Amino acid sequence: MTNIRFLSTTTVRPIKSPSESTLRIELTPWDLQLLAVDHIQKGLLFLKPTPSQENKLKGSVIDHLKTSLSHTLDIFYPLAGRLVKAENDDDKTTFFFVDCNNLRGAKFVHAVADGVTMADILEPLYVPDIVNSFFLMNRVLNCEGVSKPLLAVQVTELVDGIFIGCTLNHSVVDGTSFWRFFNTWYGISTGSSDPTSQSPPIIGSGFLDGIIDLPIRIPFQFQRNIEIHEEERSNTCPPLKQRVFHFSKEKIQQLKAKANAEMSTNKISSLQAVLAHLWRSVVRSRRLNADEEVSYHLLVGMRKRLQPPLPEEYLGNVILAGNVTTTAGDLLEHGLGWVAWQINEMIASQKAEEIKKYEADWIKTPKFLTVSDLLIGNKLATGSSPRFNVYGNDFGWGRPLAVRSGVGNKFDGKLTVFPGQEEGSIDFEACLSPETLLAMADDAEKKTSISRIYFSGPFCIC
């Protein structure tokens, strides 16, 4: 087993103090619903800088990254704060908020993976387990942010590369906020962005004024519910593998055209067509009975669906979970277009009215997303987005060669989507049982008239 050696641990704080008006940030129903799941864990793999590239940086790579992170936290200062859990014995409720009054900082760890090369990460058929060791706070729930950092960064040196892994509390940021933080950090690192000229994130829940009363109070039994979910999760999680599926721009166009033609429409998007294609492949490979229920769980970004729309700069969660449910028989018999259309209709149904209803219902009966809920039945779930700026992140010595996620929120059926390196392509990091992944490869080989398969590196559906 390869050893990860931790060379240093540092607390990185903002240089400036935040304004008094934003020292306390209330959590919204969108934030609170995620208290019982893991943190967001995403990381980028880079070539190790050459001596000439490193000479251009401000000090060593590690010092350069810590300094630029400190400047980035001047802008994203809530990430240097902590969650506060306050209890009210009178009505036996709990409420949470982000405390920015005493910025205790982000955790920054410098590590080395002895003897590990970039090829060891990129070339195996399955994502190697050591990737999970490139992230901090594995299996830590978001509600634990009362005693743990909201942001933890691990920079791991390989023989010929560097992996920058970020772990961020999902009750404080969603994917949009996560990558906006990452993009701001790399901009400051390269000097292409002046921290003083950066458009600051929109902090606070002022857009909910007059709609709901904050803070939102949660019954005491919430903490016990988390413990029960975690016990179920640890006792039922089967052995899993991860594999990267790469869809070229040309293949995506083929799937989109086929799905729209089958339904006589032009409303099915590229992503919806690919999601439908993968869903059918997974269900077919699981060899389910025709009458077995299957479902797809999608997190839908809602910033642009609010009235008025919420700017992309908003720091926090603005996502709703939607589900498409059918039977294995219907899914496979109806074809790609029908499945893509079910996904399309579910996403289209997520409107401003649904958001208001969700907020009101959640306050009356708080409901928390848990990974253990997704372990039951034949489910798939997709998070992240192919629209995020992943491969533009250059910290001063070149762009990344790959993106990987950590162990957080992984289960049998989790498909994490990223943009591919080539413009217009999409990658899926699929977490499934070994039996399902083998069956999917066999299924694809039988369809070589449609797809060309490459087994070196990512599984490429070209």
Secondary structure, 3 states (H helix, E strand, C coil): CCCEEEEEEEEECCCCCCCHHHCEEECCHHHHCCCCCECEEEEEEEECCCHHHHHCCCCCHHHHHHHHHHHHHHHCHHHHCEEEEEEECCCCEEEEEEECCCCCCEEEEEEEECCCCHHHHHCCCCCCHHHHHHCCCCCCEHHHHHCCCCEEEEEEECCCEEEEEEEECCCCCCHHHHHHHHHHHHHHHHCCCCHHHCCCCECCCHHHCCCCCCCCCEECCHHHHHHHHHHHHHHHCCCCEEEEEEECHHHHHHHHHHHHHHHCCCCCCHHHHHHHHHHHHHHHHHCCCCCCEEEEEEEEECHHHCCCCCCCCECCCCEEEEEEEEEHHHHHHHCHHHHHHHHHHHHHCCCHHHHHHHHHHHHHCCCCCCHHHHCCCEEEEEEECCCCCCCCCCCCCCCCCEEEECCCCCCCCEEEEEECCCCCCEEEEEEECHHHHHHHHHHHHCCCCCCCCCCCCCEEEC
